[in-house]
Amino acid sequence: MESNIAYKKHKLSNEILIALYKNMLKPRLIEEKMLILLRQGKISKWFSGIGQEAISIGVTMAMHPEEYILPMHRNLGVFTTREIPLHRLFSQWQGKANGFTKGRDRSFHFGTQEYNIVGMISHLGPQFGVADGIALASKLKNKNQVTAVFTGEGGTSEGDIHEALNVASVWQLPVLFCIENNGYGLSTPTQEQYNCKDLADRALGYGMESHIIDGNNIIEVYSKISEITASMRENPHPVLIEFKTFRMRGHEEASGTKYVPQELLDEWAAKDPIDNFRSYLIEKEILSEKQDTIFKAQYKAEIDTDLVATNAEAIITPSETEELNDVFQDFEYQEVKENSETKELRLIDAISEGLKQAMEQHDDLIIMGQDVAEYGGVFKITDGFVEQFGKDRVRNTPICESAIIEAAMGLSISGIKSVVELQFGDFITSGFNPVVNYLAKSHYRWNQNADIVLRMPCGAGVAAGPFHSQTNEAWFTKTPGLKVVYPAFPKDAKGLLATAINDPNPVLFFEHKALYRSIRQEVPTDYFTIPFGKAAKLREGEDITVIAYGAAVHWALNALDKHPNISADMIDLRSLQPLDTETIYASAKKTGKVIILQEDSLFGGIASDISALLMEHCFEYLDAPVKRVASMETPIPFINQLEDQYLSRDKFEGELLALIAY
């Protein structure tokens, strides 16, 4: 049979050509076996890459083994070409303990540092931003390495993709952005996905090099990607590749292909990358029929042997302890004691000093955010940092929260800590997906930590209106895998920030804007740490327990100052996740009455959870219902008189007295 693809051997050796063929053949045979297992109910789902093998194999063989690849669910060839043992892949797909996610995630939703592969999440777009971060680490460490990342043509409609392309171009990051244009995003054809002739044309708008490659021609893929990646290593820059190919099976097997015209399927079947390359190799007498038969037999035997080994594995036995312990990477808190010398600092100064001392402690710690470099940040917390640490470590970013948080994840994968400043905590909504779906879940899913601190200037009381005044901590305490810290005093802010940066897990560090310049305190001058999960007991009393955090701590203290006859335990939580339930319960059992004050609106807030915990664990000790005091159930208004009405600040005193009198 003659080949329907025009191959040009170039200067490739016969050995390379045979290797290209064998590396394509192996995943094809695995897929054929998996389709049988799917029908037998031994795997739950399958996303087929049949017909697209040339892309995965050509790119992976052009990459160096130490270079990271971020594949999608049609890139089985990446995993097999990197020589991951088949029994581990089979264990992963069947939810066995020897898989990469311990049965916690399926199919190709996993990564492995051993093979320099970072797996996908279902939201697709964040992969590009994570690749930026890995490439940034490579550039900062002068490794001259390329990072390759895949998506489909449908995924290019996501905003994260565009943010990441822009960041890569602005920072000239060596990322090979691979788009597998296979005709359909599930059932939606390309003409309903984008309105340009070629997706490669989009690179022009980002000032980026781009190429269109026949994704079914293995020689073209391997030769061109080898050439392109060599130039990227020599001169770091991003490149966008559009591979023209086709998806021969359904988006996943259950969806089928009824929406695809048969003549289109027939046309692309004639361009099958393996059948055509086999014909070419046989025609050129590089491969014999006998050799081909031997290769197939060897791979089928390997597949069968590894499947038998996998079938012998025990099924996963659920363990609550193991599940809970794997949400976070282990972190052994290292106490650094306070020095005796102190100076009076505002909250904002303490944060700035703590951040600077952390930069001195960690030589490769990176700060990223809008206007954080020469301008010093909108609140001037990083003022002067560029002069001390340089622009590589103090990085202005484009206005793209998702891509920068994702880049921070990529830095963590490469072993680099980072602090990302959200200009205002409200703007986290523009990066919500990577926080709750990538940072929070990665360690639980495949043992990859997210060594990231997100600084969150937040809170009302500064007449900033609905988009600059929220205190949205409850969005994140709800999400397992995130730590949430919320200091009310300068000393706590400095010590807790040091711990947040030391902690290898994702930490959201809330900083109340109204406290930045209004609260002063004597703060130790040197570097020191304060542990998470330990509330501060600000006052000791017998009548009532008052619990608050952030600005609400000061509101509560002001109310108590007006009533010196009230003997109160005043608890400043400081850390919301983890939460110091031991201190809360002990105080509630002692006083018998508890009032919780928060700035956030009531429903679904921290006060609600603490109240529920108290009812479950301290009910028999309580002399009155637990009282929650919170702000109005409205967005935060701008004008002072409306903001004053909104806030829980002025409601607390009356509720406190009513509970005392209960």
N, C-alpha and C positions, 0 to 999 in steps of 0.2 A: 504494500500500500504506500502510495506517495504521500509525502507530508503536505498539509494545507497551510503550513506556516513556513515563511522564507527565513531560513537560518543562515547566519554568517558566522563561521567558526572563529574569525579574528585570529588571535594568537593563542587561543586556549588549547591546552594539552588534552590528549585523549583521556588522561586520568581525571582531569577536572570535569570533562564532559560526562564521563561515566558516574562521577560522584554527584553531579547535578541530577542525573537521571535516577540514581538510586535513592537520593534524598527526596525526590518527588514521589517515587514509587512507594516508599514506606508509609507515609501518611495516607496515601490512597487506599492501600490494603488495610490499614487500621480502620479507616472510615467505613469501608465495606463490611468489616467485622462488627463495628459499632452499630451499624444499621440493623444487623441481625439481632444484636443484644437488645436494641431498643424495642424491636418487635416482641422479644421474649420478656420484656419488662425488667431486664437486669440493669438498665440505665434509664434515667427518668426523662432525659431530653437530649437532643443532639442538634448542633448547628453545623451544617455541612459546609466544608470548604472545597468540595469536589469541583474541579475545573479551575481552581484558583491557586493550585499548589506552586506554580512557578514563581509567584510573587513572594510567598513566605520563604521558599528555599533560596531563591536568588538573592534576596536581601540578607538573609541570615548568613549565607556563605560569604557575602561581600563584607560583612561586619567582622570585627575581631572578637574573639571569645570573651574578652573582658569588657566589651562595650554592651551597654544596656539596650534591650529591645522591649518595647511595650506593645504586645500583640492584642488582637481581638479574638472573637470566638471562631473565626474561620482561618486561623493561623496555626493549625496543628503542626505544620511543617517547621515553624519556629522552634517548637518544643522538641520535636524529634531530631532536627538538625543539630540542636544544642546537646543532643544525646542524653536527654532525661530518660532514665530506665522506664521501660514500658509498664512494668508492674506498678510503678508509682502513679503513672498517669491513669491506669485502669482503676487503681484504688481511689484516686481523686474522683473519677467519673461515677463510681459506684458508691461514694460516700463511706469509704472504709477508713480505718484509723491511720493507715499508712499513706493516705493522700496528703495533699499539701494544706488542706484546710480543716482536717479532723471532722469532716462531715458537715462543716458549718456553712460552706458555700459550694456551689456546683460548677460543673463543666470547667471553663477556662477562667473562672473568676479567682485566680490565685497568682501569686508570684513566688519567686525563689531566688534568694541572693546567691545561692550556690551556682546557679546557671545564668545569673544576671538577666533575669526576666521579671518584669513587673506586670502582673495581670490586670485585666480590665475590671471596671464596675459597670453595671447595667446602664448608667447614665452617660456612658461613652465619652462625652466632651472632656471631662477632667484629665483624661490620659494625656492630652496635648500639653496641658499646663504642668503636669508632673514631669513630663519629658523635658520641659524647659528647665525645671529645677535640677534635674540630673545633669543636664548639659551645662548649666551654670556652674555646678560643682566641678565638673571636668575642666571648665575654662579657668576657674579660680585656682585649681590645683595644677594647671599647666600639663594636663594629661594627654592632650591632643587626641581625644576620643570623640566619637560620634555617638549620639543617642538616636535610635530609630523608634518611631511610634506610628501605629496604624489606626485608621478609622475607615468607615465606609462612606460612600457619597451621601447617604442620609445623615450621618453624624455631623457632616460639615455645616448643617443648618443650625447647629447649636451655638449659642453665644460663646461658650467656653473655648470653642475651637478658634474663633476669630480673636478673642482676647489673647490666647496663647501664641497665635501667629504674630500678632503685633508685638508682644513682649519679646519673642525670639528675634524679631527683626531689629527692634530698638537696641537690644543688648547683644546682637550678633552672636547668637548661641548656635553651636553646631548640632542642630536637630534635623534629622531627616524625617519630614512629615509625609507619611505614606497614605494616600487615599486609594482604596480599592473600589473603583467605580464599577460595580457589578450589576448595574441596570435597575435594581429595585431596592428600596428601603422597605422591607417586608413586602407589601403589595403595591407600594406607591412608586410609580416609575419616575425616572430622572426628570422628566419635563414638569413634574409636579413638585420636585424638590428644589430646583434652582433654575434660574432664567439666564444662563450664560452658556456659550457654546461648550467650553471646557472649564472644569474646576481649576485647572492649572492657571487659568487666566487671572484668578483671584490674587495670585502671588504678586502681580504687578502693583496692586493697591497697597501692599505691605512692603514694597521695595525689596522683594525677595526673588531669588533665582527659582525657576520652576522648569519641569520637564514632563512630557507625556510619553509614557512607555507602554508598549504592547505587553500587558500583564500575562499573556499566555505564551509568550516567547521567552523561554528560560535563558537562552543565551543573551538576548537583549537585556533582560532584567539584570542578570549577574554582571555582565560586562559594563553596562552603564552605571549601575549602582556602585560597582568597584571603583570606577573612574571618579564618580561624584564624591563618594566618601573619602577618597584619597585627597581630593582638593579641600574638603571640609576639615580634615585633620591638619593639613598644612596651613590653612587660612580659615579659622573658625567662622562659620556663617550658616544660616539656616537654608534649607532647600525643600521646596514642595514638589512632590512627585504625584502625578495622577496616573495610576495604572488602569488601563482599559481592559476589562475582563467581563465575566458574566457569572451569575449564580445559577448553577444548574439544578439545584434542589430548592426546597422551600426555605424561608427565613429560618425556621426550625422545622423539623420533619412534620409536625402536626399541621402546619399551615399549608403544605402542598404547593403546587405551582399552577393551579387552574387559571389564574389570572394572567399567565404568560402565554402569548400566542405560540402555537406549536412550531410555526416556521422559524420563530426566533430561537426557540430551543434547539431546533435542528441545525440552524446556522452556527450556533456556538458549540454544539456537540462536535461539529466537524473541525472545530479549532481546539479540541481537547489538548491541553499542554503536554500530557504524558504520552498519549497515543501518537501524536505528531512527532514528538521528540524521539520516541522509540523508532518510528519509521525512518527518521533522518539518520539516526545512529546506525541502524541496520544497513540502510542504503549506502552509507559512507564506510561500511565495514569496520566501524568502531565498536559495535556491539553485535554479538551473534544471537540467534534465536536460542541456542543452548545456554548461553550466559544469562539471557533474560529469564529463562525458565529456572535456572539455578537461583538467581536473585529473588525471584518471587517465592520460591520454595523456602529459602532461608528466612525471609521476612515472615512468611506465614507460620513457620515453625516457631520463630521467636514470639510472635503474637500469641499463638496457642499456649506455649510454655508459660509465658508471663500471665496469661489469663487464668491458667490453672493455679498458679502460685497465688494470684489475687483471690481466687475463689476459696482458697484455704484459709484466708485471713478471717479472724473473728470480726463479727459486726461490732460497731461502736456501742459501748455500754455507757449510758448517760451518767455523768457525775456533776452534780451542782457545784461542788467545790472547784473542780477543774474548769468548768465553764466560767465561773465568776473570777477565778484567778487569772484567766487569759484575756480578760477585757483590757487590762493595762499591763504594760511591761513592768516587771519588778523594779522598784525604786527604793533603795536604802537611803533614807534621809541622813545626810551628814550635817551635824550641827556645827556651825561656825559661830562661836560665842561673840557677844557684843564687847567692844572695847569700852573702856571707861570714859574716854574723851567724847563729848557730845557737842552738837551745835544746833541752834534752833533752825528748823527747816519748815517750809510750807510743804503740803502734800506733793505739789508739782515738783519741788526741788528734790524731795526725797526719792521720787520715782526717777528723776533724771540722774541723780547721783548713783542710785542703785543700778540703773541700766549701764551707766558708764563703768562702774566697778565690775559688773558682770562681763562687759566687753573685755576688760583687762584680765579677768579670770579665764575666759575662754577665747583663745587666740583666733579661732575661726568663726566665732559667733557673728551672724549676719543680721542686720536690721534692714527691713524693707517697708516701704510705705509711701504714700503720696506726700511729697514736699518735705521728707524727713532729712534730706541732705543739707545743702547750703542754707536753705530757709530755716531748718531746725524744727520742722513740724509746725502745724497750725497753733499748737500750744507751747512751742519752743522747748519741748522736752529734750530734743536731740540737738539743740543749738551747740555748735562747736565740735560736734562729734566727727564731722568730716575731716577737720583739721587734725584731729588726733588719730583717727582710725582709717581714713581714706575712703574713697568712693566705692571700692570693691566691697567693703563691709557695711557701708551706710548708703543704701541704694534708693534713690528716687524711683518710683514706679509710675507707669501709666495708670489712668483711672480704670482699674479692672480688678476688683476684689477677688473674683473667682480665680483668675489666672495666677495671681500672686500667692494666694493661699495654697493653690496647687503646686506652684513652684517651691514653696516652703516644704511641701511634702516631698518633692523630688530631692531637695537638699538633705532632708532627713534620711531618705533612702541611701544617699551617698555619704551619710555619717556627719552631716553638718547641722548644727543647731541654728535656729533662726527666731527672730522676734518680728512679727508683722504688726505694724501700727495701723489700725482702722482709724481713719481720720475722725470719724464719729462712730460710736458703737452701733448706731442705727444702720450704718452702711453695710453691716455684716449680712443683711438680707441679699445683697448682690453677690455674696460668696457663701451663701447658706449651704448649698449642695455639697461642696467639698468638705465643709466643716462636719456636717452630720453624717455624711455617707462615705467620706474617704478617711479623714483624720480619725474620726471616732471609731471606725470599724476595722481598720487595717490590722491592728495587732491581734484582735480577736479572730479575724479571718485567716491571716497567713503569717502571723508572728512578726509583722513589720511595724515598728513604732513610728509615731509622728512626733518628732522632737521639736515642737513648735509652741511658742507663746503668742497668743493674739491679744494685743493691748486694745482695750475697749473703753475709750472716753465716753461717758454715759451720763444720763440723769437730767432732771429738770431743775427749776429754780434759777435759770439764767435767761428766761424769756426767749427761747430758741425755737419753740413751736414743735409741730408733730414729727418732723424728720430729723431733729437734732437733740431730742430730749428724752428718748426712751431709755428705760432700764430693763433690758430684755434678757436678764439672766435665766429666767425660767424656761426659755426656749432650749437652753443647753443643759441645765440640770436634769431635764427630762431624757436626755440622750446618753445612754451608757457609752463609756469610752472617752468622755470629756471630763476634765477637772475644771472647777469654776471657783475663782477667788475674788473677794470683794472687800478690800480694806477700807477702813474709815479714818485711819490716823497715819501720819507720815512714817512713823517708825515701823508700823505693820506693813505699810506699802513697800518700804525698802527691803525689809527682811523676807517678805513673802514673794516679792519679785525675784530675788536671788534664788529662792527655792524653786519657783516656777521655771526658771531658766535651767536649773540643774536637773529638774525632773525630765526624763526622756519621753514623757507622754504629753498629749496636747492639753494646754492650759489656756482658758479664757480669763484674762486678768482685767477686771472691771475697775475703772478709775472715775470717780464722780467729779464731773467738771465743776460743780458748784463748790466742791471742797478744795479744788486745786490751790486757790490762793486765799482761802478764808480760814483754813485750819493750820495751826502751827504747833510744833512740838520739838522737844529736845530729842535728837536722833544721833545714835553712835556714828562716828565719822568713818569708821572702817567698814569693810565688807562683813556682813553677818547674815545668818539665815533664820527663818522662823518656820516651823513645820506646818504642813497642811493638816486639816482635820482637828485643830485645837482652837476652840473658841476662847475669847478673852473675857474674863470675869472682871468687869469694870467697877462694880459695886457689890457688896454683900448685904443681904437683908433677909427678913423672915416673912414679910407680908405677901409678897408677890414676885413673880419672875417676869422680867421684861426682856424680850428677845428682839434684836434688830440687827441690821447690817447696812453698810454704806452710809449715806447721809441720814438715814432714819435713826442711826445710833445717836447722832447729835440732837435730833429732834426729841428723842426720848430722854436724853440727859437733861435737856432744857426743861422739859416738863417736870422731871423729878426734882430739879433744883427749885422749882416753884413750890414744891410740897415736901419740905425736909422731914415732915412727920411720917412719910411713907418709907417703910423699910423694905427696900427692893434688891433682889438679885438682878443686876444689869448685865446681860450677856450680849457681847458683840461677836457674831458668828465668824466673821472674817473669811472663813472657808465654807462654801456652800456644797461643794462636791470635791472631796469627802466632807461629810457633815459630822460635827461633834455631838452625836446623840447622847453620849455618856454624860457630858456636862448638862445638857438640856434635861435629861431625865432626872438626874440627881437634884437639880434645882427645883423642878416641878414637884418632886416627892417631898421636898423640904417645905416649900411655901404653900402648895395646894392651889395656887392660882397662877395662871399664865396668860400674858397678853403679848401678841406678836405684831410688830409694826414693820411694814414694808412700804417702799415708795411705789412699787409696781401696782397696777390694778389688781383687784382681789382674786378673781376666778382663775384657778390653775396656777397660782403663784406659790412661792416658797412657803409662805405662811400657811397655806392650805395643807401642804404635805407635813409640815411640822405639827400642825394641829391634829392631823390624822394619826401621826406617830404617837403623840401624847395620849390620844384616846385609846390607842391599842396597848400601850405599854405602861401608862401611869393612871388609868381611869380610877382605880380604887383610892388613889391618893388625892384626887382633885376635889376641891370644895366648891368649884364653880365651873361652868363651861369655859373651854379655852376661847379666848377672844382674839379675832383677827382684825387688824386695822390696816386699810389699804386705800389707794387712791381711786378716783372715780372710774367707772367702766366706760370711758371715752378716750379717744386719742388725746394727746397732750396739747392744750391750747397755747397760743403765743402770748397774748396780752396778760400783763401781770395779775390783774384782778381775776381773770378766768383761770390762770395757772394756780393762783393761791387757792381758789375754790376746788380745783382738781386734786391738789396734793393731799395726802393723808396727814401732813405735818400738823395742821391746826385741829384735826379731829382727835388726835391721840389723847390729849389731856382729859377731855370729857369721858372718853371710853375707859381710861385708866381709873378715874374716880368712881365711875359706875361699877367697875369690876371690884374695886376695893370694898365698895359698899354692899356688894352682893350677899 
